[in-house]
Amino acid sequence: MSKSQKREHSPDRSSGFRRQLLAKIHIARKQLALDEGTYRALLTRITGADSAADIAAPQLMAVVEEFKRLGWKDAPAKIRRAGSRPLAPGAEAAKARALWLNLWHLGVIADPAEARLDGFCKRMTGRDSLRFLDQVQMDRLIRALRGWLERVGFTEPDAERLLDINAVRAAIGMAEVDHGQACKIVLIARCWERLIEIGAMRTGENARLGSWLMTHAGVQSPHHIPAEKLDRLVERIGAWLRAELAKRGGQEAVPAPEDSAGPEAGA
């Protein structure tokens, strides 16, 4: 193996995503009651190494998937949402929160907590929280969040695109998705594109989202993802993207609206 290949396969022990995978492997090994020899034989078969300490994150993901194939059930991770701060009520506040979380999944902001969203709200509207916004201010906030997402290449599906997605699903007998679910389908595809753009894929632009989806959801197209798997896949691919960005120095610098640089901008 060349020096460059060794660097490519060497584990980044500081990666939070890698630590999460190692924790899952430890739990799975215990729950499957694998003895030392069986465990190390499995590692060697899947990765070529007999110690998880010597394995990089992509190979650790393959080990986790092998444990799932053997019957281990991965408990859904607790989704990081709004912290302990009271949530602003109403559909529009929920929309603003969803847009904020999309920025997090895409690696643009460092913290999805409600307190950070309220900080952005303060800079955009002068109000301390979404809870205190009138209709005009809420509209301004949502437009700003949408504009920020568009600068990172994510645009919510319009009515025509929603029809297209559901037409594809109907062709194979799948239930329709609503607008919020369609947004998650588009978000997954955009996260994949960003992984290619930042150089996280060994095969570059030839990396196929369908292969990843087949491994994690049993489908080859984002349009075919079962609705009940969308949240989990968004969390998984978002964590992967953020981990890859962290290797390259942190969140990508995508300026906040109106040149409002701050901690949420992840510069």
C-alpha positions in Angstrom: 0.0 0.0 0.0 1.4 3.4 -1.0 1.8 6.3 1.5 -1.1 8.1 -0.1 -3.3 5.0 0.2 -2.3 4.7 3.9 -3.3 8.3 4.5 -6.6 7.7 2.8 -7.4 4.7 4.9 -6.0 5.9 8.2 -8.7 6.6 10.8 -9.4 10.1 12.0 -9.6 9.4 15.7 -10.9 12.9 16.5 -14.0 12.4 14.4 -17.2 12.6 16.4 -19.0 10.6 13.7 -16.3 7.8 14.0 -16.7 7.7 17.7 -20.5 7.2 17.3 -19.8 4.3 14.9 -17.3 2.7 17.4 -20.0 3.0 20.2 -22.5 1.3 17.9 -20.1 -1.5 17.2 -19.4 -2.0 20.9 -23.1 -2.2 21.6 -23.8 -4.6 18.7 -21.0 -6.9 19.6 -22.3 -7.2 23.1 -25.9 -7.7 22.1 -24.9 -10.3 19.5 -22.7 -12.0 22.2 -19.7 -12.3 19.8 -16.6 -13.8 21.4 -13.2 -12.2 20.8 -12.2 -14.5 18.0 -15.5 -14.3 16.1 -15.6 -10.5 16.5 -12.0 -10.0 15.1 -12.7 -12.5 12.3 -15.7 -10.4 11.3 -13.7 -7.2 11.3 -11.0 -8.8 9.2 -13.5 -10.2 6.7 -15.3 -6.8 6.3 -12.3 -4.4 6.5 -9.1 -6.3 6.4 -8.1 -5.1 9.9 -8.7 -7.0 13.1 -9.0 -4.0 15.4 -11.7 -1.2 15.2 -9.0 1.3 16.3 -7.3 0.9 13.0 -10.4 1.3 10.9 -11.6 4.5 9.2 -15.3 5.7 9.4 -16.4 4.4 6.0 -15.2 0.9 6.9 -16.8 1.2 10.3 -20.1 2.0 8.6 -19.7 -1.3 6.7 -19.1 -3.2 10.0 -22.3 -1.6 11.4 -24.3 -2.7 8.4 -22.9 -6.3 8.7 -24.1 -6.4 12.3 -27.5 -5.3 11.1 -27.5 -8.1 8.6 -26.7 -10.5 11.4 -29.8 -9.3 13.2 -28.7 -6.4 15.4 -31.3 -3.6 15.7 -29.8 -0.1 15.8 -31.9 2.0 18.1 -32.9 5.3 16.4 -30.6 8.1 17.6 -32.2 10.9 19.5 -32.6 13.7 16.9 -31.0 16.9 18.1 -33.7 19.5 17.9 -34.4 22.6 20.0 -32.7 22.0 23.4 -34.6 23.1 26.5 -35.8 26.5 25.2 -39.6 26.7 24.8 -40.6 26.3 21.1 -42.6 28.9 19.3 -46.0 27.5 18.4 -47.7 27.5 15.0 -47.1 26.1 11.6 -44.9 29.0 10.4 -42.5 28.7 13.4 -42.3 25.0 12.7 -41.5 25.8 9.1 -38.7 28.2 10.1 -37.3 25.5 12.4 -37.4 22.9 9.6 -35.4 25.3 7.4 -32.9 25.9 10.2 -32.4 22.1 10.6 -31.9 21.8 6.9 -29.0 24.2 7.2 -27.5 22.0 9.9 -27.9 18.8 7.9 -26.1 20.5 5.0 -23.2 21.5 7.2 -23.8 25.2 7.0 -24.5 26.0 10.7 -22.7 24.4 13.7 -25.7 24.1 16.1 -29.4 23.4 15.4 -30.6 24.4 18.8 -33.6 26.7 19.2 -31.4 29.3 21.1 -29.2 29.6 17.9 -32.3 30.0 15.7 -33.5 32.7 18.1 -30.1 34.4 17.8 -30.5 34.5 14.0 -34.1 35.8 14.4 -32.8 38.6 16.6 -30.3 39.7 13.9 -32.9 39.5 11.1 -35.9 41.1 12.9 -34.7 42.7 16.1 -37.0 40.3 18.1 -35.5 38.0 20.7 -37.4 34.9 19.7 -39.7 33.4 17.1 -42.4 33.5 19.8 -42.5 37.3 19.5 -42.7 37.7 15.7 -45.6 39.2 13.8 -46.6 38.0 10.4 -44.4 40.4 8.5 -41.4 39.5 10.6 -42.0 35.8 10.3 -42.3 36.1 6.5 -39.0 37.9 6.5 -37.3 35.3 8.6 -38.6 32.4 6.4 -37.5 34.2 3.2 -34.0 34.7 4.7 -33.7 31.0 5.7 -34.8 29.9 2.2 -32.4 32.3 0.6 -29.6 31.0 2.7 -30.4 27.4 1.7 -30.6 28.3 -2.0 -27.0 29.7 -1.7 -25.9 26.2 -0.7 -27.8 24.6 -3.5 -31.0 23.5 -1.8 -34.4 24.6 -3.0 -37.6 23.3 -1.6 -39.7 21.3 -4.2 -42.5 23.3 -5.8 -45.9 21.9 -6.6 -44.7 20.6 -10.0 -41.7 18.8 -8.5 -43.9 17.3 -5.8 -46.2 16.0 -8.6 -43.1 14.5 -10.3 -41.9 12.8 -7.2 -45.4 11.3 -6.5 -45.7 10.2 -10.1 -42.5 8.2 -9.8 -43.8 6.7 -6.5 -47.2 5.9 -7.9 -45.6 4.0 -10.8 -44.4 1.3 -8.4 -47.4 1.4 -6.1 -45.9 3.6 -3.3 -47.9 6.0 -1.2 -47.7 9.7 -2.0 -45.5 12.0 0.1 -46.5 15.4 1.3 -44.5 18.6 0.8 -42.5 18.1 4.0 -41.5 14.6 3.1 -40.6 15.7 -0.4 -38.3 18.3 1.1 -36.5 15.5 2.9 -36.1 13.5 -0.4 -34.6 16.5 -2.1 -32.4 17.2 1.0 -30.9 13.7 0.9 -30.0 14.2 -2.8 -28.4 17.6 -2.1 -26.4 16.2 0.8 -25.0 13.5 -1.5 -24.1 16.2 -4.1 -22.3 18.2 -1.4 -20.3 15.1 -0.4 -19.1 14.8 -4.0 -18.4 18.6 -4.2 -16.2 18.6 -1.2 -14.2 15.6 -2.4 -15.5 13.0 0.1 -16.1 10.4 -2.6 -13.3 8.2 -3.9 -15.1 7.9 -7.2 -15.9 11.6 -7.4 -18.9 12.6 -9.4 -19.4 9.0 -10.4 -20.4 8.0 -6.9 -23.9 6.7 -7.0 -26.5 7.7 -4.4 -28.5 4.6 -5.5 -25.8 2.3 -4.1 -25.8 4.1 -0.7 -29.6 4.0 -0.6 -29.7 0.3 -1.5 -27.5 -0.4 1.5 -29.4 1.8 4.0 -33.0 1.7 2.7 -33.2 -1.1 0.1 -34.1 1.3 -2.7 -32.1 2.8 -5.6 -33.7 6.2 -6.0 -34.4 8.9 -3.4 -38.0 9.1 -4.9 -38.5 5.5 -3.7 -37.5 6.0 -0.1 -40.3 4.8 2.2 -41.8 7.8 4.2 -41.0 6.1 7.5 -37.3 6.0 6.7 -36.8 9.6 5.6 -35.9 11.1 8.9 -33.4 8.4 9.7 -31.7 8.7 6.3 -31.6 12.5 6.6 -29.9 12.2 10.0 -27.4 9.6 8.7 -26.3 11.4 5.5 -26.3 14.8 7.4 -24.0 13.3 10.0 -21.7 11.9 7.3 -21.5 15.3 5.5 -20.8 17.2 8.7 -18.1 14.6 9.7 -16.5 15.1 6.2 -16.6 18.8 6.5 -15.0 18.6 10.0 -12.1 16.8 8.5 -11.7 19.8 6.2 -11.8 22.4 8.9 -15.4 22.7 10.0 -18.6 23.9 8.6 -18.4 25.4 5.1 -18.4 29.2 5.1 -21.7 30.2 3.5 -22.5 33.7 4.6 -25.7 34.3 6.4 -28.3 36.6 4.8 -27.6 40.3 4.7 -23.9 39.7 5.5 -24.9 38.8 9.1 -21.7 36.9 10.0 -21.9 35.2 13.4 -21.5 31.9 15.1 -24.4 30.3 13.3 -22.7 31.0 10.0 -20.1 28.3 10.8 -17.2 30.2 9.2 
